[in-house]
Amino acid sequence: MFKRIFLNKENPDNQYPSYKNQFKPKMDFSDDELEKLFKANEEEIMRTVEKEITEYLNCDDVCNDEEDMFPRRSLLTGEWYVSDINFEELDYLTVFVVFLGNDLGYPDDYLGLDCIFYYDEESEEFVFDGLNSQAV
């Protein structure tokens, strides 16, 4: 039901992407070691992101089509992209994803989901720690 899209415009100034500007994700790492750690685990992190955002949007308690509900499933196009990756502390990684909606009559940014992880040094794995939503 949901499909990840990739924005392709280079982002040399590390600006915040949007569907309109088509910038590649904004990346913030406090040092090279955290960037390497993220990249070594990126595939698994993104699998977890996809699983968690799908579960969130398929939960009728947080997403349905009631008149005063946000987000409303009927307004989602089903497409999403990674907007921002922030990993400045070992115990706090966020992957911010944006879902497109057609509430304006055309596809545009509609819903942001901030997927939060921490790195467990004992197991040497990233652990999903929650999700925050916001209108974008």
N, C-alpha and C positions, 0 to 999 in steps of 0.2 A: 504494500500500500504506500509506503514512503520510499522516496528515491533521493539519494544524495547527488547533488550537482556540484560541479567544481567551477569556481570563478577563476578566470584565466589571466586577468590583467595584472602585470607585475606591480608590486607594491614596495618600491624602493624606500619610501619614507615611513613605512610601517604604519599606515593609516588604517582606521577602522573600515572594513569592507561593508558594502551594501549591495543589494541586487542591482541598484542603479549604477554604481561605479565599477562593479565587477572586479574589485581588487582581490588578490589572493589573501589568505588569512593573515591577520596581524599576529606576530609571534613575539612574545616577551619571555626571555630566559635570563635569569640573573647571572649565569655563567655558562661556560662551555660544557662543564660536567653535567649540569641539569639538562641542557639541550641534547647531549649524547644519550642520557638516560631516557629522555622522552622518546627520541628517535628509535632507540633499541626496543622500545615497548609500544610504539605507535600503533601497530596493527592490532594488538590485543586491546589497547585503550579504545580504539575506534570501534571495535566489535562490541565492547561494553557500552559505549556511547549509543550505538545504534539500538542495542537491546533495551536500554533504559528509556530512551526517548520514545521508542515504539510502545513500550508498556505504559508510559505516561499518557500518551495521546490515545491509547485504546482504553483507558480507564474512564468510565462514564462519570465518575465523581469529579474529575478535574477537566474533562473535555467532552462536551456533548453539544447539542444544537438547541438548548433552551434559549429563549429570547435574550436574557441578560447574562448569558454565560460567556466567559472568555477563558480560553479560546473556544471557538465554535468549529466543530469538525467540518461542517459544510462550507466554511470559508477557506479551509486549507487546500492548497493545490496538490499537496503530497510531496513537494520538493523541498529540500533543505540543503544548507551548506555550512561548512565550518567557517565561522567569522573570526574567532580569536582564541589563541592558545596562550595561557599565562602560567608560567612555572618558575616562580621566583624564590620559592621555599620548598624544601624537600617534602614537607608535610602538607602542601597545598598546591594542587594543579587544577586549573579550570579549563574546560573545553566548552566554548560558547558556540552554540549552533543556532541558526536562524531558519525558521520555516516560512515559506512564502504563503501568502493568502491572496484572495481575489476580492477582498472587501471593498476595494476602491474601483472595482470593475476591470482590473488588470493585475497581473502578478506583481507583488511587491512584498517587502519585508513585513511580517505580520506578528510572529511569535519568536521570542528568544528563549532558549533553554540553556542554563549554565550547569554543566555537568562537573561535579566536584569529586576529586580523587585525592588520596594521600598515598605516599610511598611507604610501604611496610618494609623496613630494612631487614627484619628477621626472615621474612619469606621471600624478599627481593621481588615483590610484586606491587603493582598499583591496585589500590582498593577503592571501589566506588563508595562515595560518602554522601551522596545526595544530589538533588536537582532543584534549581530555582527557576521560576518562569517569570517572564516580563513581556509586555507589549513593546514592539520595536517600531 
